Amino acid sequence: MKSRKILFLENVLRWMAMLVLKQRKPTVVAITGSVGKTSAKDAIYSVLSAKFSVRENQKNYNNEIGIPLTIIGAESGGRNVFKWLWVFLRWLLALILPGYPKILVLELGIDRPGDMAHFMSFIHPTVSVVTNVSASHLEFFSTVERIAKEKSVLVRALADSDFAILNGDDELVFQMGKNTKASVLSFGYSQEAAINASNLNYNYQAGAPDGISFKLNYQGKNIPIRLKNILAGHYVYAALAAIATGIIFKMNLVEIAQAIEKLQSPTGRMNLVPGVNGGYIIDDTYNASPISTLAALETLSQLQGQRKIAVLGDMLELGDQSQKGHLEVIKKAFELNVNPLFIIGERMTQAAKKYFAEQLLIEKIRVFNSHQEIILALQKIIKKRDFVLVKGSQGMRMEKIVEGILANPEDGEKLLCRQTSQWKEKPYMKP
């Protein structure tokens, strides 16, 4: 339950943002989804900013406070009264000074029923993007179908002159196109999608990963797309959503391809960083759900390396789907021959012990009680060209493990997520 102070602040910021939008009239591209929101937002920003004046939300500014602050162009004042006075001044400047962005690219995070309706009460998007629907935040929605219904509010809010960009490989998302007056552009690997990808390749340079490439298919045209700084194949979805957005804004495919080539993964989201002893760390520690963890394991399995090691922490906020989700992940890790498999967290440990005991393969897992135990174990076993995937929900603070096995620990500040003083001072608490 939110305090009265928080509710008051949210309402004031909502009103301030509404005035800015009314005064400046930017075109709004709004993005939602269970996973892949941030990567889609970054890809769309990368494409549109090559030609237009664009602003995107930074940090984790995708909630009832962060979205208005993004629209205003200010950072949170926290508990500092003077910083909030600066927010007020930035709001006044946004209303009167020239140079406000032509396009706002806004990632909308929803946690509870009613969140999307709150956003739509003051944001009126011209383009709505839905990346997917899966079992995250089930704690507050009970079923995936209810999550889909909440996210579909973003699509139903569109006018007939607007555009919906929908994941054609996700049936719950694709069906949203039937409940909107807007023009619909679908994307995905399916050939039925209006904008689709094929021939995905993982590239290597001198034995080291060097991005991915795929073929873009649109209206009979086939264009090669290279993502030099991207490791994960599922980032193709973000690229396709960005390509669809560029097409809506009447950019040609060549300039879209050139812009998307510069895309980089946000910190903590399938970033490849150098590890100790010549190993590679796949840092996917920003958050975790079953669908994103399964995708990360698939990427790990497809890479060319000596060994594939996974360090998995609990996935939180899954409600009554928690046991099922953790079991799916453990089963997939075994099927993809991840070895060794390091586990931390009560939920992941229970699932691993249950599955591997049934398969008589309990020796394939190692269960740990602390980050430091895992760090010391990894420092001993990592060898040259090993790949180590580290993933878990925010509450598991898995970035602390990555920090402990970096080749150059001093680079943690720029390479890892949650590196602000506020986060670093926050101790790990068992969820």
N, C-alpha and C positions, 0 to 999 in steps of 0.2 A: 504494500500500500504506500503510495507516494504521500509525502508530507504536504501540508498546506503551502509551505514556502516554495517547494518544487512546482506544485501546480500553479501557483501564482506566477512564478518565473516563466513557466512554459506558456501561459496565456499572454503575458506581456510580450515575450519574444515573438509569439505567433502574430500578434497584432502589429508589431514593428515590421516583421517580414512581409506581412500582407500589404502594408503601405508601400514598401519598397517595390514589390512586384507590380502593384497597381501603377506606381509612378514611372518605373523604368521599362515595364513590359518586355522582359527578356523571354526568349524562347526556352522552354524548360524541357529537358530530356530527363525522365525519371526512371530509375532502375530498381527492381526488387527481385527477390528470389531466395530460396533457402540457402544455396551456396552459389558462389561465383559472382555475387553482386559487385564486389570491389574490383575484381579483375575486369569485368565488363565495363564498369565505370571508368577505370584507367584506360582501357582500350578505346572507348568512345572519346574520351578526352584527348587521347593521343591523335586520333584521326581528325576530330573537329578543330583542335587548336592549331593544326597545320594551315588552316585557312581563315578561321574566325577568332573573335575575341571570346574566350571561354573561361568559366570558373567551375571548379569541381570541389566537392567537399573533401577536406583533409582529415588526417588522423582517423578517429572513430566518430566523426561528426555526422552520424546518420540517424539520429533519434530526435525526440521532440524538442531538445535544446540545440543540438548540433545543426540541424537543418536550418532553422531561422538564423543562427549565427553565420552559416555559410552564405545565405542570401544577403545578410547585412555586410558580410566581409570582415568579420571580427572573430577573435578567439574568446573562449570562455573566461570569465572573470574569476572563476573559482570562488574562494571565500574572501577575495580582496575587493573592497568597496570601490577603490580607486580604479581598478581594472574594469569594473562594471560601468563606471562613469565613462571610461574610454570606449566601451561598447556603445554607449548612448551617443557619444560624439561620432563614432564611425557610422552609426545609423543616420545621423543628421547629414553627414557628408555624402552618404550613399543616395540620399534624397535630392541633394542640390548640386553636387559636382558632376561634370561630364566624365565620360570614360567608363561607365558601368558596362559590364560584359554583355554581349549580345545573346549569349547562350549560357544557361546554367545546366550543368550535368550533375544530377542529385541522386545519390544512392540512398534509398529509403529502407531502413531496417525496422522490422516489426517484431514485437515480442509477444503481444497480447491482442485479443480481439478488440477491434475499435481503433487500433493504431493507424491503419491506412485511411480510415474515414477522417481521422484527425488531420492527417497530412493533406488530404484532398479538400479540406475545408478552407485552405488558403493557397495551396499549390494547384495550378491548373496546367498540367503538362500538355505539350503538343505531341511529344513522342513518349510512349510508355514501353519499357523493355522488361520482360519477365524471363529470367535465366532458367529457373527450374523450380520444382516443388518437391521437397523430401522431408524426412523425419527429423527436422530440427525444431526446437521450441514446442515439441509435442506436450511438454509439461503443462502448457497453457491452452493448447488447442485440442488435445485428446486424439484427433485423427488427422491424417494427411489431407483428407478432403476438406476439412475445416480450414487448414492452412491455405489450401488453394482458393477457397472462397474468400478469405481475407485478402490475399494478394490480388485476386481478380478485381477488387474494387478499383485498383489502379487502371485497369483496362476499361472497365465499365464507365469510368469518369470521362473518357475521351469523347470529343465531338466528331461529327462525320468528316470534318476536314483534317482530322488528326491521324496519327499512325500508331499502330501496335506492332512491336517487334517481339515475336514469340518463338520459343524453342520448339521446333517441330518434332524433336525426338522425345519430348516429354508430353505424354497424352493429356495430363491434367492442365498443363500450360497451353497446349495447342487448342484444347476445347474452349479456352477463354475467348478465342477469336469469334465464336458464335454469339457472344453476348456483348458485342460492341458495334457501334456505327462506324468506327474508324476503319481506314484501310489497314490490312494485315500483311506483314512481311514475315514469313517463317524462315528459320535458320536451323542448321544441324548437319549431321552426316547423312541423313536420309535423302535419297534422290528426289523425294517428293517435296522437300523443303525448297522454297523459292531461292534461297541462297544456301548452297551446300558445299561441303568440303569432301575431298577424296585424296587418296595417295599420301597419307601422313607418313613422314619420315623423320627419324631422329638423326641429326647430323653430328659428325665428329671431326675434330681438328687435332692431329697429332695424338690421337687416342683419348682426347678430352672431349666431353660434350660441347657441342657448338650450336645449340638451338634446334628448332624443328622447322619443317617446311611442309606445305600441303598445296593442293590444287583447288582454287576457288572456281566454282561453277555457278554462273548466273546468266540467265536469258541466252543460253547457247554459247556464252563466252567462257573460256577457260584461262585463268591467270595464275601463275605460280606465286605463292605467298611465302615469304621467309620471315620467321620470327627468331632473330639471332640471339636474343637474350632470354628466351623462354625454354624451360625444360619440360614442362608437363603437356602431354597431348590434349588434356581436357581444356587447356587454355584456347584451343581452337574455337570453342564456343564463344569465348569473350571476343576473339578476333572477328568471328562471323557477325556477332551483334553490332560491333563497331563498324564493320563494312556495310551492314544494312543501314545504320544511322547515317553514314557518309553518303550513301545513295539517296536517302531521303532529302539530305541537304544539297543534293545535286552536285556532289563531287564526282569526278570521273574515277574509274577503277585504278588507273595508273597512280594518281596522286594518293588515293586511299592506300594502295599497296606500299608506297614509299613511306607514308606516315606510320602505318601499323608495324613496319619493320623495326621501328625504334622502341616499341613497347617493352617494358621491363616489369617483372613480377614485383608486387609490393613486398615489403619486408614480412617474413614469416609465412609467405604463401608460395610454396614450391620453389624457393630460392636455392640455387646451387652455390654453396660457399665452401672454401677450402678448409679441410679438417686436418687433424694431427696425422703425422706419419704418411703424408701423401694421399690420404683418403678424401672422399668427397662427402659433404653433408647436404642432404636434401632437407632444408629447413621449412617445415610446413606447420609451424607451431602457433600460428595466429589463432586458430580455432579448429574444431573437429566435429564432424557428424558422420554417420555411417557412409553416406554417399561420397563425401569428400575423402574419407579415409580409404575407401575401396578404390577410388580413382588414383590416389597417391600410391597405393600398393601396386596397381597396374603399371603406373609409370616406372616405379622401382624395378619391376620385373622385366621391363623392356629395355633397360639400359645395359650397355656393354661394360661390365666391370668384373673384378675378381670375385667379390662376394656381395650379397644383398642382405644388409642388416636392417632390422626395423626396431625402433624404440617407440612403443605405443602407450599412451596414457588414456585415462578415462575420457569418454565422450559424455558430456553433461546435458541436462535439459531434454532428455529423451522420453520422459514420462514412463508409461507402462511398456514402451517399445525398447527400453534400455537393454534388457537381457538379450532380446532378439538381435538388436543392432550390434552389440559387442560380439555375440557369437558369429554373426555374419563376417565381421572383420577378422576374427581369429581364424575362421575356416578359410577365408580367402588368402590370408598370409601363409597358411600351410599349403594350399593348393598351388601357390606361386613359388613355393620352395624358398621362402624367406628363412634364412638361417645364419646366425642365431636371431631369435626373437626375444627382445627385452620388454618386460611388462612392468608398469607402475600404476597403482590405483586399484581400489577395491573392486570396481565393476569389471575392468579389463582382466584382473587377476582371476575372478570367479569364472568368467567366460573361458579364459585360457585353460584353467585347470579342468574345467568340465569337458571341454572339447578334446584336449590332448590326452586326458585320462581315458576317455572313451576310445580313442584311437591308439592307446598304448604308446604314445609318443611324447610323454611328459618331459623327456630329456631335451627336447627341442626348444623349450622355453626357459627363461631365467626371470624370476620374479624379484623385484627390488622394492625397498621401503622408502628410499630417499633419492633425490637427484644426485647427491654426491656419490652414492654407491654406484650409480649407473655411469657417472663420469669416469670414476677410477677404473671400472671394468672396461669401458670403451677405450680409454687411453692405452690399455694393455693390449687389446686385440686388433685395433684398426691397423690395416696395412695399406700399402700403396694401391690405388685404384679400387679400393672398397667403396661402396655406396652405403651411406647410413641415413635412413629416413627417420626423422624425429617428428612425431605428431601427437596432438592431444588437445583437449578443450582449453580455453583461456585460463580457467580456474586451476588447471594442472601446472601452469607456469613452465611448460616444456622448453621455452627459450633459454632457461637457466642451464639445461643440459647441453644445448647447442653451444652456449657461451663457454662451457667447460671443455669442449673438444675442438674449438676453433684452432686453426693453424697459427693465427695471430690474434690472441685474445683482445688486444688493444683495438681491433677492428669491430668489436661487438657493438659499439655505439652506433655505427653507421649501417651495419649488416643485419641487426636483429630487431624484432618488434618489441614493444613495451620497454623502451630504454629511457623513458623520462624519469626524473628523480622520484616522482610520486610512485611509479610502478616499481622501481628498483628498491625503494625503501619498504615496499609491501612484502611481508614474509609469505612464504608458501604455506597455505592452510589446507589441510586435507579436506576435500569436498565432502 
